């Protein structure tokens, strides 16, 4: 049976093959998660994924179109238009919530850097797998570089000068620093950031994927002007709403044309949909499966550790991949639960695995609490 713990003892795992799986919960505060205000039942929230699956099963094509219009407007476009350098000053004048998110990523990066500094047995690489489309890890890393707090490489799998292209093989490279007379060498600690669901900063360039972090995606913006979407939003954001309430939405005669135009533009985005876990473009699809294979390869290594934070396991492909990988009895997975409800939702999938540990505390585990109480070097030095 799976074990219940209240922290991750870093001194017990730092010499092992550590990887992270980070979901939208980590970036909450800057970007919305896939959760809604609705509930399926007392213990389960309605999400973009569950609604998408429901609309598919019930063959509600118009409602599914509205769901993805809502998802694009609320979850994707904010990421596409986000620029931390522009947001930073504005955020300091408001409540500082976005700064807190970036600071949490910075704290995690510093913890991983400290861990890599003392590691002797394994290589100097930690993999961060993420289903997020955003650049929060990159923004946090660049702030740390400017502050000269770390000597660490962040590898996003892209290489180039004026133009950077993404290739799976780049995750196997590491920078080595040599002494003046070649009498010594030192591997620079490295984090690999692997976007399993794509990134809004990817662009299809011929048969390759170009990575460009800012100012590249205006041509991918989608204008949505339909009154049905406001009605849909009022339902999905109401805690008392039921699935049957969507049936009250009345569709105009031109909605079919508008939804067709929307799907044509939406399907070209370099991201995985929250229901059909696949890309529209073949070049993105190929990279997606390469990264899933890479994740599987990493988790099948001897004495591997997977720390999961902010991830709901709604992605069936990733969930089943991890279940297969748990056949490696030397793999240990720590699932960090935001609260009792998230624990109850995830527990049935992994309760039979002896190499799974649920990390659960007596308060909500946001990113700040994760860094201070659950995964911290300070209490282990």
Backbone torsions as a table, in degrees:
resi	resn	phi	psi	omega
1	UNK	NA	149.3	177.3
2	UNK	-63.3	151.2	-176.5
3	UNK	-102.5	152.6	177.7
4	UNK	-111.3	124.2	179.3
5	UNK	-131.7	168.8	-179.4
6	UNK	-115.9	3.5	176.3
7	UNK	-164.3	170.6	176.6
8	UNK	-112.0	115.9	-177.3
9	UNK	-79.9	101.1	-173.9
10	UNK	-62.5	-35.7	-178.2
11	UNK	-65.1	-16.8	178.9
12	UNK	-88.6	-15.9	-172.1
13	UNK	-125.0	-9.1	-169.0
14	UNK	-63.4	-23.4	179.0
15	UNK	-88.8	3.3	-179.0
16	UNK	-98.1	174.2	-177.4
17	UNK	-80.0	94.3	-172.0
18	UNK	-94.4	133.6	172.2
19	UNK	-133.4	157.4	176.2
20	UNK	-119.6	149.4	168.6
21	UNK	-125.1	113.8	-173.9
22	UNK	-116.5	131.4	178.9
23	UNK	-111.3	-167.4	-172.2
24	UNK	-66.2	-19.7	178.7
25	UNK	-60.8	-27.8	-179.4
26	UNK	-69.8	-33.5	-177.9
27	UNK	-95.5	4.5	177.7
28	UNK	-62.3	131.0	-172.3
29	UNK	118.6	-28.6	170.1
30	UNK	-108.8	-48.3	-177.7
31	UNK	-122.8	148.9	179.0
32	UNK	-68.0	154.5	171.5
33	UNK	-87.5	-177.2	179.2
34	UNK	-85.6	3.7	179.3
35	UNK	-76.3	159.5	175.1
36	UNK	-123.8	179.2	177.3
37	UNK	-82.7	-10.0	-176.1
38	UNK	-83.8	159.7	175.5
39	UNK	-125.2	142.6	173.0
40	UNK	-79.2	-43.7	175.8
41	UNK	-151.9	-171.5	-174.6
42	UNK	-60.7	-31.8	-174.3
43	UNK	-107.9	1.7	-173.8
44	UNK	-135.7	125.2	177.0
45	UNK	-80.6	149.4	170.6
46	UNK	-78.9	138.2	178.6
47	UNK	-128.0	173.5	175.0
48	UNK	-57.6	-40.5	-178.7
49	UNK	-64.7	-48.3	-176.4
50	UNK	-66.6	-37.3	177.8
51	UNK	-68.3	-40.3	178.5
52	UNK	-60.8	-43.1	178.5
53	UNK	-65.3	-39.6	179.4
54	UNK	-64.0	-46.1	179.8
55	UNK	-64.4	-34.4	175.5
56	UNK	-64.1	-49.1	-178.0
57	UNK	-61.8	-36.9	-177.9
58	UNK	-89.6	0.1	-180.0
59	UNK	56.1	44.3	177.6
60	UNK	-96.6	78.5	-174.2
61	UNK	-64.5	-39.5	-179.1
62	UNK	-66.2	-42.5	179.4
63	UNK	-68.2	-35.7	176.4
64	UNK	-64.4	-39.7	176.9
65	UNK	-61.4	-44.1	178.1
66	UNK	-63.5	-38.3	178.6
67	UNK	-58.9	-45.2	-177.5
68	UNK	-77.0	-27.8	170.9
69	UNK	-62.5	-44.2	177.4
70	UNK	-62.9	-45.1	-180.0
71	UNK	-61.1	-43.5	178.5
72	UNK	-62.0	-48.2	-174.9
73	UNK	-67.5	-39.2	-174.7
74	UNK	-90.2	-31.5	-171.4
75	UNK	-114.7	-36.5	-174.3
76	UNK	-90.4	-50.9	-176.9
77	UNK	-60.0	-39.7	175.9
78	UNK	-57.5	-34.1	176.8
79	UNK	-71.5	-41.4	-178.4
80	UNK	-63.3	-33.0	-175.8
81	UNK	-97.0	-1.3	-174.6
82	UNK	-77.7	131.1	172.5
83	UNK	-137.0	110.7	-172.6
84	UNK	-60.9	-35.8	179.7
85	UNK	-62.8	-35.5	177.4
86	UNK	-76.5	-35.1	-174.8
87	UNK	-78.5	-26.6	-169.9
88	UNK	-56.9	-50.1	-177.5
89	UNK	-66.9	-41.4	178.9
90	UNK	-62.0	-40.5	-177.6
91	UNK	-64.6	-35.0	-179.9
92	UNK	-66.4	-22.2	179.9
93	UNK	-88.9	-10.2	-178.9
94	UNK	-105.1	-110.6	-176.6
95	UNK	-114.7	-2.7	177.9
96	UNK	71.8	14.9	-176.1
97	UNK	-67.5	-35.8	179.7
98	UNK	-71.5	-38.4	176.6
99	UNK	-60.7	-37.2	179.2
100	UNK	-61.8	-39.0	179.1
101	UNK	-64.5	-48.7	179.1
102	UNK	-62.2	-40.3	177.7
103	UNK	-62.0	-36.0	177.7
104	UNK	-66.5	-41.0	175.0
105	UNK	-63.1	-40.3	178.4
106	UNK	-61.6	-42.4	179.7
107	UNK	-62.6	-43.3	178.7
108	UNK	-63.2	-44.8	179.3
109	UNK	-59.7	-42.7	179.5
110	UNK	-64.2	-39.3	177.6
111	UNK	-63.1	-43.7	179.7
112	UNK	-67.3	-36.0	176.6
113	UNK	-63.1	-46.8	178.1
114	UNK	-60.0	-39.4	179.3
115	UNK	-63.4	-44.8	-179.5
116	UNK	-67.2	-30.0	-179.7
117	UNK	-64.1	-35.1	-176.6
118	UNK	-96.4	-7.2	-178.7
119	UNK	-70.5	138.1	-179.6
120	UNK	-119.8	-40.3	-170.0
121	UNK	-76.8	-43.8	-175.4
122	UNK	-100.0	174.5	179.5
123	UNK	-66.7	174.9	-175.7
124	UNK	-94.5	33.4	-177.8
125	UNK	-122.6	136.3	168.4
126	UNK	-123.4	132.4	179.7
127	UNK	-94.1	130.3	173.0
128	UNK	-111.4	103.1	174.4
129	UNK	-86.7	135.1	179.9
130	UNK	-141.1	146.0	173.9
131	UNK	-97.4	3.7	-179.8
132	UNK	-80.3	148.3	179.1
133	UNK	-91.6	-6.2	-166.2
134	UNK	-88.0	179.3	-177.9
135	UNK	-113.4	24.7	-175.8
136	UNK	-59.3	-41.1	178.7
137	UNK	-62.9	-43.1	179.7
138	UNK	-64.2	-45.5	-179.9
139	UNK	-62.6	-42.5	178.9
140	UNK	-65.1	-42.4	179.9
141	UNK	-61.6	-44.8	-178.6
142	UNK	-66.1	-34.7	175.4
143	UNK	-63.8	-41.5	178.8
144	UNK	-64.5	-36.7	176.9
145	UNK	-63.7	-44.1	179.5
146	UNK	-64.2	-33.6	178.7
147	UNK	-81.2	-4.2	179.2
148	UNK	54.9	42.8	-178.4
149	UNK	-96.9	-14.5	-176.4
150	UNK	-140.6	151.1	169.2
151	UNK	-116.7	81.3	-167.9
152	UNK	-142.0	142.2	174.3
153	UNK	-98.5	139.7	170.6
154	UNK	-111.0	119.6	-176.0
155	UNK	-109.6	112.1	178.8
156	UNK	-96.4	9.7	178.3
157	UNK	84.1	2.8	-178.5
158	UNK	-109.6	140.9	176.4
159	UNK	-135.6	151.4	-179.3
160	UNK	148.9	179.2	177.6
161	UNK	-111.2	-87.5	177.5
162	UNK	-67.8	-34.0	179.7
163	UNK	-125.5	128.4	-179.1
164	UNK	-107.4	134.0	179.4
165	UNK	-119.9	142.1	-176.0
166	UNK	-92.1	130.5	174.4
167	UNK	-143.2	140.2	-177.4
168	UNK	-60.4	-34.8	-175.6
169	UNK	-65.0	-20.7	-178.4
170	UNK	-67.7	-19.1	179.3
171	UNK	-73.5	-11.1	179.4
172	UNK	-92.6	-0.5	-178.3
173	UNK	-96.0	152.8	178.0
174	UNK	-145.6	148.4	-178.2
175	UNK	-88.0	134.1	179.2
176	UNK	-117.1	128.0	178.1
177	UNK	-100.5	126.6	-178.1
178	UNK	-106.5	155.6	175.2
179	UNK	-71.3	168.0	-175.8
180	UNK	-57.3	-40.3	-177.3
181	UNK	-106.0	24.4	179.4
182	UNK	58.3	22.4	-178.6
183	UNK	-92.4	3.0	176.3
184	UNK	-156.6	156.3	174.7
185	UNK	-146.3	150.9	-174.5
186	UNK	-139.8	125.1	177.2
187	UNK	-79.6	124.1	179.5
188	UNK	-71.0	127.3	176.9
189	UNK	-54.6	144.0	-172.8
190	UNK	-143.2	140.5	169.3
191	UNK	-110.3	128.2	170.7
192	UNK	-93.7	124.2	175.9
193	UNK	-105.2	115.7	-170.3
194	UNK	-118.8	110.4	-177.3
195	UNK	-86.8	96.3	-176.7
196	UNK	-66.5	-31.8	-177.8
197	UNK	-103.1	16.7	179.7
198	UNK	88.7	-176.2	-177.7
199	UNK	-150.6	144.3	177.5
200	UNK	-70.1	-7.0	179.3
201	UNK	-96.5	8.8	175.4
202	UNK	-94.5	145.7	176.4
203	UNK	-135.3	137.4	173.7
204	UNK	-74.4	123.3	179.2
205	UNK	-128.2	94.7	-173.0
206	UNK	64.8	-123.3	177.3
207	UNK	-102.7	20.0	-179.2
208	UNK	-122.4	168.6	176.5
209	UNK	-112.0	117.7	176.8
210	UNK	-93.0	142.4	178.5
211	UNK	-115.4	122.8	179.6
212	UNK	-144.0	117.1	-165.6
213	UNK	-78.5	-29.5	-177.5
214	UNK	-139.9	143.8	174.2
215	UNK	77.0	19.3	-175.0
216	UNK	-111.1	-8.4	-165.3
217	UNK	-116.8	14.8	-179.4
218	UNK	-60.4	-32.7	-179.2
219	UNK	-71.9	-9.0	178.8
220	UNK	-98.5	-0.5	177.9
221	UNK	-65.9	144.7	-179.9
222	UNK	-120.9	121.3	175.8
223	UNK	-83.0	126.9	-179.9
224	UNK	-123.3	114.1	178.7
225	UNK	-131.1	89.2	179.5
226	UNK	-146.2	127.7	-177.9
227	UNK	-63.7	-24.8	179.6
228	UNK	-60.6	-31.0	-177.1
229	UNK	-66.3	-35.7	178.4
230	UNK	-65.4	-40.2	177.1
231	UNK	-64.2	-43.8	178.7
232	UNK	-59.3	-44.7	-179.2
233	UNK	-61.8	-39.9	-179.4
234	UNK	-64.4	-30.5	178.1
235	UNK	-75.9	-48.6	-172.9
236	UNK	-70.5	-20.7	-179.4
237	UNK	-98.7	7.1	179.9
238	UNK	-102.6	121.9	-178.3
239	UNK	-61.5	-23.5	-177.7
240	UNK	-92.4	0.7	-176.4
241	UNK	-70.9	149.3	173.4
242	UNK	-119.1	163.7	180.0
243	UNK	-58.5	-33.7	-178.7
244	UNK	-66.6	-19.2	-179.9
245	UNK	-66.4	-23.4	178.0
246	UNK	-66.8	-21.9	-178.7
247	UNK	-66.8	-17.5	-179.0
248	UNK	-79.4	-8.8	-179.1
249	UNK	-72.3	127.5	178.7
250	UNK	-99.0	132.1	-176.6
251	UNK	-102.9	133.5	177.5
252	UNK	-71.9	163.8	-177.4
253	UNK	-63.7	-29.4	-176.0
254	UNK	-91.4	6.5	-175.6
255	UNK	-65.2	-37.7	-179.9
256	UNK	-58.8	-42.2	179.2
257	UNK	-66.0	-43.8	179.8
258	UNK	-64.3	-40.0	-179.4
259	UNK	-69.1	-35.4	177.3
260	UNK	-63.9	-42.7	178.0
261	UNK	-64.3	-39.4	178.5
262	UNK	-63.5	-48.8	-177.4
263	UNK	-61.5	-36.3	179.9
264	UNK	-61.0	-42.8	-180.0
265	UNK	-77.5	-39.5	-177.5
266	UNK	-64.4	-40.3	-176.4
267	UNK	-66.2	-16.8	179.5
268	UNK	-86.6	-7.3	-179.5
269	UNK	-68.3	145.1	-176.5
270	UNK	-83.7	51.6	-177.0
271	UNK	-137.4	159.1	174.9
272	UNK	-87.5	135.1	176.2
273	UNK	-70.3	148.9	-179.1
274	UNK	-71.3	-6.8	179.1
275	UNK	-115.8	-56.5	176.2
276	UNK	-91.9	99.0	-172.2
277	UNK	-72.4	74.8	178.6
278	UNK	-156.3	160.6	176.0
279	UNK	-97.1	160.0	175.8
280	UNK	-83.0	-43.4	-178.1
281	UNK	-83.5	136.7	-177.7
282	UNK	-60.6	-38.8	-176.6
283	UNK	-64.0	-37.2	176.0
284	UNK	-72.1	-39.3	179.9
285	UNK	-60.8	-43.3	-179.7
286	UNK	-62.9	-43.5	179.7
287	UNK	-65.3	-38.7	178.7
288	UNK	-56.1	-49.8	-178.1
289	UNK	-71.6	-30.4	174.2
290	UNK	-62.7	-40.0	-179.3
291	UNK	-72.3	-34.4	174.5
292	UNK	-64.9	-40.1	177.1
293	UNK	-65.0	-39.7	179.3
294	UNK	-63.4	-42.9	178.0
295	UNK	-61.5	-43.8	178.4
296	UNK	-60.6	-42.8	178.9
297	UNK	-60.6	-44.4	-179.3
298	UNK	-63.6	-43.2	-176.2
299	UNK	-73.2	-17.3	178.7
300	UNK	-89.0	-2.0	176.8
301	UNK	-70.1	154.2	179.9
302	UNK	-65.4	137.8	177.4
303	UNK	57.4	44.3	177.7
304	UNK	-84.1	149.8	176.2
305	UNK	-124.9	132.8	172.9
306	UNK	-122.7	119.6	176.8
307	UNK	-103.6	121.8	-176.6
308	UNK	-109.6	125.9	179.6
309	UNK	-140.1	134.6	175.8
310	UNK	70.3	19.9	-174.9
311	UNK	-121.0	133.5	-173.3
312	UNK	-93.5	-10.2	-174.9
313	UNK	65.5	22.4	177.0
314	UNK	-70.5	-25.6	177.7
315	UNK	-71.0	109.1	-175.4
316	UNK	-64.8	-36.1	179.9
317	UNK	-62.8	-48.4	-179.2
318	UNK	-67.8	-40.9	179.6
319	UNK	-59.7	-45.8	-178.9
320	UNK	-71.8	-34.7	175.8
321	UNK	-59.8	-45.3	-179.5
322	UNK	-67.0	-38.8	177.4
323	UNK	-59.8	-42.5	177.6
324	UNK	-64.3	-41.4	-178.3
325	UNK	-65.7	-27.6	179.0
326	UNK	-67.4	-8.2	169.7
327	UNK	-64.5	-20.7	170.7
328	UNK	-75.8	102.9	-173.3
329	UNK	-68.6	-12.8	177.2
330	UNK	-90.4	-2.3	174.3
331	UNK	-84.4	134.3	173.2
332	UNK	-121.6	128.6	177.9
333	UNK	-112.1	127.3	174.0
334	UNK	-102.9	116.6	177.8
335	UNK	-102.4	111.8	-178.5
336	UNK	-86.1	118.8	-174.1
337	UNK	-97.8	127.0	-179.1
338	UNK	-62.4	-42.5	179.8
339	UNK	-158.2	-175.9	-178.9
340	UNK	-59.9	-38.2	-177.3
341	UNK	-66.0	-42.0	178.5
342	UNK	-67.8	-35.6	175.9
343	UNK	-61.0	-46.4	-179.3
344	UNK	-64.6	-32.0	-179.3
345	UNK	-73.4	-37.8	-174.8
346	UNK	-89.2	-32.7	-173.4
347	UNK	-50.8	-44.7	-177.5
348	UNK	-59.0	-28.6	-178.4
349	UNK	-72.2	-28.2	-171.2
350	UNK	-127.2	10.4	-173.0
351	UNK	-64.0	-24.8	-175.6
352	UNK	-87.0	-4.2	-174.1
353	UNK	-93.7	120.7	-179.0
354	UNK	-71.5	-20.6	-179.3
355	UNK	-97.8	23.7	173.9
356	UNK	-113.6	133.3	176.6
357	UNK	-122.9	121.3	175.4
358	UNK	-86.5	124.3	178.7
359	UNK	-97.0	112.7	-173.7
360	UNK	-138.0	132.0	-179.7
361	UNK	-121.8	176.4	-174.0
362	UNK	-87.7	19.3	174.4
363	UNK	-149.4	170.1	179.7
364	UNK	-65.0	136.2	-178.3
365	UNK	-98.5	84.4	173.0
366	UNK	-82.2	-178.1	-175.0
367	UNK	-63.2	-38.5	179.8
368	UNK	-62.7	-45.0	179.6
369	UNK	-67.2	-38.0	176.4
370	UNK	-57.2	-46.3	-178.3
371	UNK	-68.1	-36.1	-174.3
372	UNK	-89.1	-38.9	-171.2
373	UNK	-108.4	-23.3	-171.1
374	UNK	-108.3	-45.1	-175.7
375	UNK	-132.6	87.2	-175.0
376	UNK	-142.8	138.3	177.0
377	UNK	-79.3	-26.1	-170.9
378	UNK	-58.3	-37.5	-177.6
379	UNK	-83.6	-0.6	-176.2
380	UNK	-117.7	4.5	-177.0
381	UNK	-89.3	NA	NA
